[in-house]
Amino acid sequence: MLRDCNATRCLGEFTKASYDDAVTQESLARAGVGRRLVAIGTDWLLAMIVSSALFTEAAYQQSEGLERILLAGQPFATLGIWAVQHLILVATIGTTIGHRLVGLRVVPEAGGGTVGFVSAAIRTVLLALVIPAVVWDSEGRGLHDRAAHTRIVSARA
């Protein structure tokens, strides 16, 4: 058992290579809607927290508690933060924080590897528009994934 353990896997961390290994042919089945919603909700929540900390609206300056933590950020700043983190993470490692938490991965249509900047940018812009994300084809892929030539798959082996 110890022979299969390298430093990052023993610590419970995943490198990009070890995460790529988890995406097998069996796991290329479509990812469930529930996991997708949890993933995007997690990413949006993180963007709201950062936005509230860095781009507080004047009306919320004196607020406290959850209202200050989650709702104080400027809406377009929240959208911008979400889009930047989504673009960078999907383009470079193929997964956002929310995706990783629920075991999802964005891969090119052909399978394997990362999608790259152009496909990630197309996917991010269309996902931010919402409508392409809620219109699915017969394979369960959103229009944003079809336009970007990507698919979201389960990364759990």
C-alpha positions as CSV (number, residue, x, y, z in Angstrom):
1,M,0.0,0.0,0.0
2,L,2.8,2.4,0.8
3,R,4.4,1.8,-2.6
4,D,1.4,3.4,-4.3
5,C,1.6,6.4,-2.0
6,N,3.4,9.5,-3.2
7,A,3.8,12.6,-1.2
8,T,0.7,14.5,-2.5
9,R,-1.7,11.6,-2.5
10,C,-0.7,10.6,1.1
11,L,-1.5,14.1,2.2
12,G,-4.9,13.9,0.6
13,E,-4.1,16.5,-2.0
14,F,-4.5,15.9,-5.7
15,T,-2.1,17.1,-8.3
16,K,-3.3,17.8,-11.8
17,A,-1.8,14.5,-13.0
18,S,-3.4,12.4,-10.3
19,Y,-6.8,14.1,-11.0
20,D,-6.3,13.3,-14.7
21,D,-5.8,9.6,-13.7
22,A,-9.2,9.6,-12.0
23,V,-11.0,10.5,-15.2
24,T,-11.4,7.1,-16.8
25,Q,-13.4,5.9,-19.7
26,E,-16.1,4.6,-17.3
27,S,-16.4,8.0,-15.6
28,L,-17.0,9.9,-18.8
29,A,-20.7,9.4,-18.3
30,R,-22.7,12.6,-18.0
31,A,-22.5,14.4,-14.7
32,G,-25.8,14.7,-12.7
33,V,-27.7,18.0,-12.6
34,G,-27.7,18.0,-8.8
35,R,-23.9,17.9,-8.6
36,R,-23.6,20.6,-11.3
37,L,-25.9,22.9,-9.3
38,V,-24.0,22.3,-6.0
39,A,-20.7,23.0,-7.9
40,I,-21.9,26.3,-9.4
41,G,-23.6,27.3,-6.2
42,T,-20.3,26.7,-4.3
43,D,-18.4,28.8,-6.8
44,W,-21.0,31.6,-6.7
45,L,-20.9,31.6,-2.8
46,L,-17.1,32.0,-2.9
47,A,-17.4,34.8,-5.4
48,M,-20.0,36.5,-3.2
49,I,-17.7,36.3,-0.2
50,V,-14.8,37.8,-2.1
51,S,-17.0,40.5,-3.6
52,S,-18.4,41.4,-0.2
53,A,-14.9,41.8,1.2
54,L,-13.4,43.8,-1.7
55,F,-16.3,45.6,-3.3
56,T,-18.8,46.5,-0.6
57,E,-21.8,48.6,-1.6
58,A,-22.3,51.7,0.4
59,A,-25.7,50.6,1.7
60,Y,-24.1,47.6,3.4
61,Q,-21.1,49.4,5.0
62,Q,-22.7,49.2,8.5
63,S,-24.3,45.7,8.2
64,E,-23.1,42.7,10.2
65,G,-23.2,39.0,10.1
66,L,-24.3,37.0,7.1
67,E,-25.7,40.0,5.4
68,R,-22.2,41.6,5.5
69,I,-20.4,38.5,4.5
70,L,-22.7,37.4,1.6
71,L,-24.8,40.3,0.4
72,A,-22.7,43.4,0.7
73,G,-20.8,42.9,-2.6
74,Q,-21.6,44.7,-5.8
75,P,-23.5,42.3,-8.1
76,F,-21.3,42.9,-11.2
77,A,-18.2,42.5,-9.1
78,T,-19.5,39.2,-7.9
79,L,-20.2,38.1,-11.5
80,G,-16.7,39.3,-12.6
81,I,-15.0,37.4,-9.7
82,W,-17.0,34.2,-10.5
83,A,-16.2,34.5,-14.3
84,V,-12.4,35.1,-13.7
85,Q,-12.1,32.2,-11.3
86,H,-14.1,29.9,-13.6
87,L,-12.1,30.9,-16.7
88,I,-8.7,30.5,-15.1
89,L,-9.5,27.2,-13.3
90,V,-11.3,25.5,-16.1
91,A,-8.7,26.6,-18.7
92,T,-5.7,25.4,-16.6
93,I,-6.8,22.4,-14.5
94,G,-10.2,21.6,-15.9
95,T,-12.2,22.1,-12.7
96,T,-13.4,24.8,-10.4
97,I,-13.4,24.6,-6.6
98,G,-17.1,23.7,-6.7
99,H,-16.5,21.0,-9.4
100,R,-13.6,19.5,-7.4
101,L,-15.7,19.3,-4.3
102,V,-18.4,17.3,-6.0
103,G,-16.1,15.3,-8.3
104,L,-16.7,16.9,-11.6
105,R,-14.3,17.8,-14.4
106,V,-14.6,19.8,-17.7
107,V,-12.9,18.0,-20.6
108,P,-12.7,18.6,-24.3
109,E,-15.3,16.8,-26.4
110,A,-12.7,14.4,-27.7
111,G,-11.9,13.5,-24.0
112,G,-8.9,13.9,-21.7
113,G,-6.6,16.8,-21.0
114,T,-7.6,20.4,-20.3
115,V,-9.9,22.5,-22.5
116,G,-7.6,25.5,-22.9
117,F,-8.2,29.2,-22.8
118,V,-10.5,29.7,-25.8
119,S,-12.9,26.9,-25.0
120,A,-12.9,27.9,-21.3
121,A,-13.6,31.5,-22.3
122,I,-16.5,30.6,-24.6
123,R,-17.9,28.3,-21.9
124,T,-17.6,30.9,-19.2
125,V,-19.2,33.7,-21.1
126,L,-22.2,31.6,-22.2
127,L,-22.5,30.1,-18.7
128,A,-22.6,33.7,-17.3
129,L,-25.6,34.4,-19.6
130,V,-27.5,31.5,-17.8
131,I,-29.8,30.6,-20.7
132,P,-27.4,28.4,-22.6
133,A,-26.7,26.5,-19.3
134,V,-30.4,25.7,-18.7
135,V,-31.0,24.5,-22.3
136,W,-29.8,20.9,-22.7
137,D,-29.5,18.6,-25.6
138,S,-30.4,14.9,-25.7
139,E,-27.0,14.0,-24.2
140,G,-27.6,16.3,-21.2
141,R,-25.0,18.8,-22.3
142,G,-25.8,22.5,-22.0
143,L,-25.5,24.8,-25.0
144,H,-22.5,26.4,-23.4
145,D,-20.7,23.1,-23.4
146,R,-21.7,22.3,-27.0
147,A,-20.5,25.7,-28.2
148,A,-17.2,25.4,-26.4
149,H,-16.8,21.7,-27.5
150,T,-16.5,20.6,-23.9
151,R,-18.4,18.2,-21.6
152,I,-18.6,18.0,-17.9
153,V,-17.9,14.5,-16.6
154,S,-17.6,12.7,-13.3
155,A,-14.0,12.6,-12.1
156,R,-14.6,10.0,-9.4
157,A,-13.1,6.7,-10.3
